[in-house]
Amino acid sequence: MTSPAATSPTETATPALPTGVDVVVAAQTLGNTVRHTPLDLSARLSGIRGQDVLLKREDQQVGRSYKVRGAYNFIYSLDPEQREAGVVTASAGNHAQGVAFACRQLRIRGKIFLPSTTPRQKRDRIADIGGEWVERIIGGSTFDEAARASREYAETHGATYVHPFDAPLTIAGQGTVVKEIFEQAGEPPATVVVPVGGGGLLAGTAIWLRTFHPEVKIVGVEPAGAASMKAALKAGRPVTLPEIDTFADGTAVARAGDITFQLARDLVDEIVVVPEGAICTEMLNLYQVEGIIAEPAGALATTAVARFLPNLPDGPIACIVSGGNNDVSRYDDIVERSSVYEGLRHYFLVAFPQEPGALRHFVEDVLGEGDDIIFFEYTKKNNRDTGPALVGLEIEKPENLAGLLRRMDASRLEIEKLEPDSPAFAFLL
């Protein structure tokens, strides 16, 4: 077992791996500084699974994310000299809010490097939480680019770098989430499902469970566009993904941590990858049924439980809703992605003859009952016989697509379907 001293951020050698005891110590450090968030039963997901599904509501945490737990635990451990020199970090938004909270609470200066993809809602919250104690620096298009810049600043100015996931004290603080789950649950969960970005929450969950409840199944969930832990486990070491989709910004990490990889490899039962469209559908279900505003990363665990984990042990399933920092302006995009993924929205290039009645033919002879035009952009070409149009259609049921395509083939119009993985589709999403 490691002691708190063994996981000090001042060490220059490779740090010892954290254990479940470190999570217990972290819980004592946090005390009532952070919220003990609710553990709610989801009737919707319980009905789908046929077993109790419990939601750990870290979307109600300080900063609306579990990240404050690891950030505060790390920063609290600094000695007076380190506190005077200040801290620096990189974050896609949630860890930054945790660092901002800790800086303000402990009166420590902090600089926070944010990728340009960080939603404005998160940027504004960082400023509100940290006040005069933090400075935001926007740069780079991904977390990994921001992280490089922040490390360079730390080395140049003598500030302490607060890692968002790959530091023992950060991991131990994040592990207090699962400790709370088992204190709150009437019946101990048989499975715990955890969202994965760099792997800090997963690692913290694993070290506590393997120490105190080794029989529990641990499942990590990554978005398909940034499955860095899955790639690391396949390669046998952390690898850098050549590109990532930043839609699930809270988990958009191109390289899993060194420490978190070791712990995931040795302690975690399964890593599953879920598509972004399914995440969007689950975000809408969480909002419309449970009244939960989850960010994309916050809906990863429940997405997997709803659709992608067919074989789980009997007994309660605990899902961590890791964050609720979702800008409402993104919901149009979320609805669009969900509808495309569910097979309800489709886009076509239609060459309309530049003659009267062409559009009427399309509406009356091609569209079926319940088909709806939700997008139409037409460009008239005076020097051509046809004019191109980009047409978006919404159908009532996915199985209606086959009939629509048959009517298109029988039509005198030239119609090309745009597939979601085509380069042209990128202009729509």
RASUL-V336899 format. One record per residue. RES is the residue in one letter. PSI is psi in degrees with one decimal (none if undefined). Layout:
res:RES psi:PSI
res:RES psi:PSI
This chain:
res:M psi:134.6
res:T psi:153.8
res:S psi:167.4
res:P psi:-36.4
res:A psi:-31.0
res:A psi:-13.9
res:T psi:28.9
res:S psi:141.0
res:P psi:-5.0
res:T psi:-9.5
res:E psi:142.3
res:T psi:-24.7
res:A psi:170.1
res:T psi:123.7
res:P psi:149.9
res:A psi:149.0
res:L psi:139.1
res:P psi:159.5
res:T psi:179.4
res:G psi:-30.8
res:V psi:-36.6
res:D psi:-33.6
res:V psi:-40.9
res:V psi:-44.0
res:V psi:-40.6
res:A psi:-40.4
res:A psi:-36.9
res:Q psi:-37.8
res:T psi:-44.2
res:L psi:-39.1
res:G psi:-125.8
res:N psi:15.2
res:T psi:-36.9
res:V psi:168.6
res:R psi:145.3
res:H psi:97.3
res:T psi:156.6
res:P psi:156.6
res:L psi:105.1
res:D psi:143.2
res:L psi:130.5
res:S psi:108.5
res:A psi:-36.9
res:R psi:-53.9
res:L psi:-33.0
res:S psi:-37.2
res:G psi:-39.4
res:I psi:-43.5
res:R psi:-25.9
res:G psi:22.1
res:Q psi:157.3
res:D psi:131.8
res:V psi:121.1
res:L psi:135.2
res:L psi:117.3
res:K psi:112.3
res:R psi:66.8
res:E psi:-6.1
res:D psi:-12.5
res:Q psi:8.4
res:Q psi:166.5
res:V psi:127.8
res:G psi:6.4
res:R psi:35.4
res:S psi:151.1
res:Y psi:-15.9
res:K psi:-27.1
res:V psi:-28.5
res:R psi:-49.8
res:G psi:-40.1
res:A psi:-46.3
res:Y psi:-42.1
res:N psi:-40.4
res:F psi:-53.2
res:I psi:-34.5
res:Y psi:-28.9
res:S psi:-10.3
res:L psi:144.1
res:D psi:170.0
res:P psi:-38.6
res:E psi:-42.2
res:Q psi:-38.9
res:R psi:-38.2
res:E psi:-36.3
res:A psi:-18.7
res:G psi:175.4
res:V psi:160.8
res:V psi:148.4
res:T psi:170.0
res:A psi:146.6
res:S psi:152.2
res:A psi:0.1
res:G psi:-49.0
res:N psi:-46.3
res:H psi:-36.8
res:A psi:-40.0
res:Q psi:-37.0
res:G psi:-43.2
res:V psi:-42.1
res:A psi:-42.1
res:F psi:-46.3
res:A psi:-41.0
res:C psi:-43.7
res:R psi:-42.2
res:Q psi:-40.3
res:L psi:-0.1
res:R psi:54.5
res:I psi:134.0
res:R psi:139.1
res:G psi:144.8
res:K psi:133.1
res:I psi:118.2
res:F psi:125.1
res:L psi:135.1
res:P psi:154.1
res:S psi:-17.5
res:T psi:-4.1
res:T psi:123.7
res:P psi:146.5
res:R psi:-35.9
res:Q psi:-40.9
res:K psi:-40.0
res:R psi:-45.3
res:D psi:-37.9
res:R psi:-36.6
res:I psi:-44.7
res:A psi:-41.8
res:D psi:-42.5
res:I psi:-45.2
res:G psi:-25.0
res:G psi:-137.7
res:E psi:-7.7
res:W psi:-11.0
res:V psi:153.1
res:E psi:130.8
res:R psi:137.0
res:I psi:116.5
res:I psi:127.0
res:G psi:143.6
res:G psi:153.8
res:S psi:-9.9
res:T psi:164.9
res:F psi:-42.2
res:D psi:-36.4
res:E psi:-42.0
res:A psi:-36.8
res:A psi:-40.7
res:R psi:-43.6
res:A psi:-39.4
res:S psi:-36.5
res:R psi:-40.0
res:E psi:-41.3
res:Y psi:-43.6
res:A psi:-43.9
res:E psi:-37.1
res:T psi:-36.8
res:H psi:-0.9
res:G psi:14.6
res:A psi:158.2
res:T psi:127.2
res:Y psi:124.3
res:V psi:101.5
res:H psi:135.7
res:P psi:-17.4
res:F psi:-24.7
res:D psi:47.9
res:A psi:138.6
res:P psi:-42.0
res:L psi:-35.1
res:T psi:-46.3
res:I psi:-45.1
res:A psi:-42.0
res:G psi:-40.9
res:Q psi:-27.9
res:G psi:-14.6
res:T psi:-16.7
res:V psi:-50.0
res:V psi:-32.9
res:K psi:-43.0
res:E psi:-39.8
res:I psi:-46.9
res:F psi:-22.2
res:E psi:-28.4
res:Q psi:-30.1
res:A psi:134.9
res:G psi:-40.8
res:E psi:128.9
res:P psi:132.6
res:P psi:145.3
res:A psi:-21.5
res:T psi:139.5
res:V psi:128.3
res:V psi:127.3
res:V psi:132.0
res:P psi:149.8
res:V psi:126.1
res:G psi:-90.9
res:G psi:-18.8
res:G psi:5.7
res:G psi:-46.0
res:L psi:-40.6
res:L psi:-45.5
res:A psi:-44.0
res:G psi:-39.3
res:T psi:-44.8
res:A psi:-43.2
res:I psi:-34.0
res:W psi:-45.2
res:L psi:-42.5
res:R psi:-21.0
res:T psi:-42.9
res:F psi:-25.0
res:H psi:67.9
res:P psi:-15.8
res:E psi:-12.8
res:V psi:137.1
res:K psi:135.4
res:I psi:123.5
res:V psi:128.5
res:G psi:147.8
res:V psi:126.8
res:E psi:153.3
res:P psi:145.8
res:A psi:-30.4
res:G psi:-3.0
res:A psi:54.4
res:A psi:65.5
res:S psi:-32.9
res:M psi:-40.3
res:K psi:-42.5
res:A psi:-39.0
res:A psi:-44.2
res:L psi:-36.5
res:K psi:-39.1
res:A psi:-16.8
res:G psi:8.4
res:R psi:159.2
res:P psi:134.5
res:V psi:154.1
res:T psi:121.5
res:L psi:139.0
res:P psi:-29.7
res:E psi:154.2
res:I psi:155.2
res:D psi:123.0
res:T psi:12.8
res:F psi:-50.7
res:A psi:74.3
res:D psi:-30.0
res:G psi:-17.2
res:T psi:18.8
res:A psi:75.5
res:V psi:126.3
res:A psi:-17.9
res:R psi:125.0
res:A psi:157.0
res:G psi:157.6
res:D psi:-46.9
res:I psi:-45.9
res:T psi:-33.5
res:F psi:-46.0
res:Q psi:-43.3
res:L psi:-38.9
res:A psi:-43.0
res:R psi:-42.4
res:D psi:-24.2
res:L psi:-18.9
res:V psi:139.5
res:D psi:-39.1
res:E psi:142.6
res:I psi:125.8
res:V psi:153.1
res:V psi:131.3
res:V psi:143.8
res:P psi:151.8
res:E psi:-35.0
res:G psi:-39.8
res:A psi:-35.5
res:I psi:-43.0
res:C psi:-42.9
res:T psi:-42.9
res:E psi:-36.6
res:M psi:-41.9
res:L psi:-39.0
res:N psi:-42.3
res:L psi:-41.1
res:Y psi:-47.0
res:Q psi:-29.1
res:V psi:-54.0
res:E psi:-13.0
res:G psi:27.9
res:I psi:124.4
res:I psi:99.3
res:A psi:142.5
res:E psi:167.9
res:P psi:-45.9
res:A psi:-32.1
res:G psi:-18.6
res:A psi:3.9
res:L psi:-49.2
res:A psi:-44.8
res:T psi:-29.5
res:T psi:-46.6
res:A psi:-42.6
res:V psi:-36.9
res:A psi:-31.2
res:R psi:-18.2
res:F psi:8.4
res:L psi:80.3
res:P psi:-29.6
res:N psi:97.1
res:L psi:153.9
res:P psi:155.8
res:D psi:148.3
res:G psi:168.6
res:P psi:147.0
res:I psi:126.2
res:A psi:125.5
res:C psi:133.9
res:I psi:113.5
res:V psi:95.2
res:S psi:-20.2
res:G psi:154.3
res:G psi:28.2
res:N psi:76.0
res:N psi:122.8
res:D psi:126.7
res:V psi:-22.8
res:S psi:-13.7
res:R psi:-9.1
res:Y psi:-29.8
res:D psi:-44.0
res:D psi:-39.5
res:I psi:-44.8
res:V psi:-42.8
res:E psi:-49.9
res:R psi:-41.2
res:S psi:-46.5
res:S psi:-38.7
res:V psi:-45.9
res:Y psi:-39.2
res:E psi:-1.5
res:G psi:24.2
res:L psi:-22.4
res:R psi:136.6
res:H psi:149.7
res:Y psi:143.6
res:F psi:147.6
res:L psi:120.9
res:V psi:126.0
res:A psi:99.9
res:F psi:129.1
res:P psi:137.1
res:Q psi:72.0
res:E psi:155.0
res:P psi:141.5
res:G psi:-5.6
res:A psi:-44.0
res:L psi:-37.5
res:R psi:-40.6
res:H psi:-43.5
res:F psi:-45.2
res:V psi:-42.9
res:E psi:-35.0
res:D psi:-23.8
res:V psi:-47.4
res:L psi:143.6
res:G psi:177.6
res:E psi:129.4
res:G psi:-10.8
res:D psi:138.0
res:D psi:134.0
res:I psi:118.1
res:I psi:-6.2
res:F psi:135.9
res:F psi:117.2
res:E psi:116.9
res:Y psi:139.2
res:T psi:117.1
res:K psi:134.3
res:K psi:107.1
res:N psi:-24.6
res:N psi:15.1
res:R psi:160.6
res:D psi:-21.6
res:T psi:156.6
res:G psi:130.1
res:P psi:145.9
res:A psi:139.9
res:L psi:118.9
res:V psi:127.4
res:G psi:131.0
res:L psi:142.7
res:E psi:128.1
res:I psi:159.8
res:E psi:-36.8
res:K psi:144.6
res:P psi:-34.8
res:E psi:-10.9
res:N psi:-11.4
res:L psi:-39.8
res:A psi:-43.6
res:G psi:-38.5
res:L psi:-44.4
res:L psi:-34.7
res:R psi:-42.4
res:R psi:-34.5
res:M psi:-43.2
res:D psi:-34.8
res:A psi:-12.7
res:S psi:157.1
res:R psi:-4.1
res:L psi:149.2
res:E psi:116.4
res:I psi:129.5
res:E psi:127.4
res:K psi:132.7
res:L psi:121.1
res:E psi:147.1
res:P psi:-24.5
res:D psi:7.9
res:S psi:152.0
res:P psi:-35.4
res:A psi:-29.5
res:F psi:-22.0
res:A psi:-22.3
res:F psi:-16.2
res:L psi:-30.6
res:L psi:none
